Amino acid sequence: MQLGIYAITSIPPSNIQMRKLPKRYLVIVVLCLLCYAATALSIDVQTWIGSRLDDAPSIKVKTSLQKAAQFEAAGQLESMLYHLDVASELLQQHPNMPLYFEINLLLGKLYTNDLQSYDDAKPYLNTALKLSSKTEQPSTYLEVLDVLAKTYYWKFESEEAMKYAVEGLELSKTRKDNHYAYVFTQWVGRTFAIQKDLNKAIEYYQEALALALKSDDPFKKYEGHLNLGCGHYKNKQAAQGLKYLEQCYQYLDAIPNRDKREADVWMWSGIMHGATKNYDEGIRLLNKAVPVFNRLDIPHRRMHTHLELGNIYLKEKRNEEAIQIIETAFQLDPEHISAFERKFGYTLLYQAYKNLGNFKKSIQYLEQLNSVNARLDSINNARDIQELEKIYKEQERIQTIEKQNTTRRSLALLLLFLSLLLIGTFSALYFLNQNRKKLAKQHAIIESQTHELRQLDQLKSNFFANVSHELRTPLTLILGPISSALKSGTLDKRNFNLLQKAQQSGKDLKKMVGAILDLSKLEAQKMDVQWQATLLFPLTRRIAAAFESQAQMKGIKYTFHYQAERDLYVELDKEKTTIILNNLLSNALKFTPHGGAISFSVEDLGNILQFTVTDTGRGIHPDDVGHIFDRFYQSKQGNAPVEGGTGIGLALCREFAELMGGKVSVQSQLEKGSTFIATIARREVLGTIPDADKSVEVAPTSDNVAVVAPVASPKSRARLQRILVVEDNASLRTYLETILSPYYQVSLAENGRKALDTLEYSKLQAYPDLILSDIMMPEMDGYQLLQALKSNDNLRSIPTIMLTARAAVEDKLKALRIGVDDYLLKPFEEEELLARIENLLNNYQERRAQAQDLNEQEPPDEASIVVLPQISQEDQVWLEELEQHLNENLANSQYSITQLSYDIALSERQLRRRIKQLVGLSPSQYFKAIRLQHARQLLEARRYNTIAQTAAAVGFQDAGAFSRNFSQQFGKSPAAYLSH
C-alpha cells in the first residue's frame, strides 16, 4: 500500500494529465490499485504470488508429461524419453512425490512394454513401488506390481516374477478387484509355465479364463483362450489346445491391434497343427502369419514363425525348403536372434543337412549348436556362482558381527563358514558336472532324432492298423445283413438294386481297409509271401478278362498279349500278384479317355516275369513321376483334375513286388500316356500240373450293374421335368437314377465332356430343367462343366446342383446364384436331395412365368415357346455387387428393400423389377434365400453352437421361424447339422 502511495506521489505535477503520462507510470498506478483492492479484501498478496511461483516447476513437469504422452501415442519413443528426462531433472530441483511416482512408473512401463529393456526398467519400477501405498492407493500399487511381474517374467527370473504375481493376486482378491484378479492369475500361470510346472499353469489359465468370461472385456476372453490353448500345447495336448484357439476368432473384431492378435492365433494354430501332423494346415496358417509380422515389424514373432515353418518342413522330409526358410530367418533379423532361437534353428539345420547326406554342413551346424549349448550352460553356471557369492557374503557378515561378541562364537562361526565354503565348492563342482552330463545328453538326443522320427512313423502306422481293424467289425455287420436281404427273394426290383449298390460299396470299403492293413503289416515287417504253385496263363487271362467290359463301355481298345509258355507253372503269391495287376489295369482305365488304347502283356524273361501295362492316357507330370509310389501321395500340380484317390494302390504294388523279388517302375510322357512295368522273381515248378489248375476261368463280360426299369410309363414321363445326372461312378449314377426316376425324367452322362456333348445337340425344348453333377470326374470335372454352362447364353439359366465330398469353403463353388446353383455335400440324404431339387425347379418355374409375362406382348405363334431371360456377364457382376451389400447387412433384421435401393443408388421400383427379371424371385424372397444360404455355410463350418446364435447372425429374430424356413429350403433342419 505504501508502495502504491509513493508511486502516485512521485508522479511529476507537469505530467498529471493522463494522456501525457508515461506508460510505466500507468502500469504503476494499476498495480497500486490492485494492491489496494487486495488489502481491502484481506488477501495476502505476497503469499499468493509466492505460491504461484512455487507451482511453476510443477506446471512445467506436467507440461513435459503431456508432451511425452503425445509422443508415445505417435510412436516417437525417443522424443518421449527426452521429455521424461526434462521432467525428471525439474523434480530433482523441486521434489513433488506424486509427479515423481508418475514419472518413474511411466519410465518403467516404457522400458518394459515398448523398448523391452528390462534391466533399465527395474530401478524405476522399484522406486514407483516404494512411493505407492498398498492401503491408500491400492489400484496404483496393483498397477506397479503388474508391470514388475511382467518385467521379471520376460527376464526369465521366475522367482521374482512369481513373488510380485502372488502378492498382486492376494491383494486383488482381498479387494475383490476382478480386473487385477484376472491379470495376476494369468501371470501366475505364465510363471508356472516357464518353471515347467505345466499342470499348475493350466490350472491357473483355466481360472483366468473363467474370470474373463464373467467380464465384458473381449480382449480378456481372447487372451484367456489363447493362453489356455498354448498351455495345453506345451503340455503335449496340441489337439486340446487347438479347440481353445478356435474360440479366439470370435473376439478379434472387438479388440485393438486385430492384425497382430489374429496373426498370433495363426502362428500358434500352425504350430499345433504341425504337432498333430496336420502339416499342410500348419504350413498354411504359419505362412498367413509371416506377412503380418513383417508388416508390423515384430522381430521375435517373425523369427519364431520362420523356425516353426522349418520344423514342419523337416517333419515332412522337405529338407531343402526347411534349410531355405531357416537361413532366411537368420538373415532377416541377425541382431534379434536369442540363444534359444539359435539353438532351435541350429538343431533343425543340423538334422536337415544330415538327411540330405551333406555331412560337412551338418557337422558345422552341430558345432555351432554345441557352442550355443555351452554358452547357455555358462550362463547357468554364472547364476550358480552368484548364488554362492551371496551365501559367502552373508556368512561373512554374520561372522564379523559374532566376532565382536565373543572369541568362542567367532571360532564356531569360522568353522561354520569353512563348512559352508566346502559345501559351496562341492555344490559348484556338482553343478558343473551335471551341466557336462546335460550337454552329453543333448548331443545324444540330437543323434537319436532320426530314430525318434521312425518311431513316430511307426505310431502312425499302428494307428492306421488299429482303425482299420475297428472298421472291419461294422463292415461285417453291414455286409452280412445286406447279403441276407438280397438272398431272401422278397424285395422288389428297386429295393433290390439299392441294396445291391450298398453291398458293392461296402465291399469296396472293405478292400480299402484291407489295403491299409497291408501297409501296416509291411511297415511292421510282418507281411509274409504266400508262395503257391500257379499256372501263369489262366491267372493273368482271368485278371485281364475282368476289365474287358469296362474297356468296351468306355470305347477303349483293350489288348492282352501273353509271351510265355502256356503251361508255365511257377511259384508266386497269387493274391499279391492279383492286387498288383488289378491296380495297374484299373488306373489305366481310369486315366485313358474314350477312344484310347490299353495294352497288357506278360513276358517270361528267364530269371524274372515281367508284366507291362501301357495306355494312351493323359500321362504323369514330370514333377510327380518320382513320387507316385510314395504312400498317400497326391499330385501337387495346380491344374490337376479333381479326381480323389487315397495314394495307397501304387505304394502297395511296389511293396508287394519287392517282397516277391521284383520291382515296379514307370515311364510316362505328359498328354501321351504311361507304361508301368512290374517284375517278380521267376520260380518255376517242375513236375505234373494238377488238372484243377489247367482250367482257364474268364471273368464275365458284364460288370453286373443292375438296370432299373422306369417307374413311370413313357406317356406319363413325358410330362415329368427333365434332370441330367453327370457322374463318373457307374454305381452312383444308377443309385441317383433310382432315387430320381419316380419323380423326374432322368438322363445320364459319365463326365462333364459327355454332358456338354449331350447338351450341344439338344434343341431348346429338350434342354434339361436341372443338372445334377459330381465335381471329381476325369476329362472334365464339375468346376469346368459349370464354367462352360455359365459362359453359354443358352445354358446359363439352367439350375445346377453340384455334389462334392469336400467340405472346405475354398473347395465349394465360388459364385453360387440363389435359385440357379446349389451344392450338396456327400454323403447326402435322399430327402435332402429331393428338397433341394424341388426348390430350384420351383424357382426355375417362377422365372419361366416371369419370362412368359415379358413375352405376353408377342404374337401367339412367337410366344408359344417361352424363352428365359439370359443373365449376361454385366448382369452377373451386378448380382455379385448386390449380394455383397446384402451380405454386409445379414445380421441386421431391419435392413429393408428401401435401404438397399438407397445403398445402390437405384429406385425401389427398378430394383424390384430387375431382381424379379434376373433370378425370378421377389426382393424379400431373394434376401431370405441369401440369409438361409449364409446360415447353411455357418452351420457346416460349425461357427456357432446353437440355432439361436446362427439365426441371429443372419438376421432372424425368431429361431423357430428360422428353423422352419431352413428346413423348407434345404430339406434338412439346422439341428441336424449341429448334432453331427
Disulfide bonds with the S-S distance in Angstrom:
none
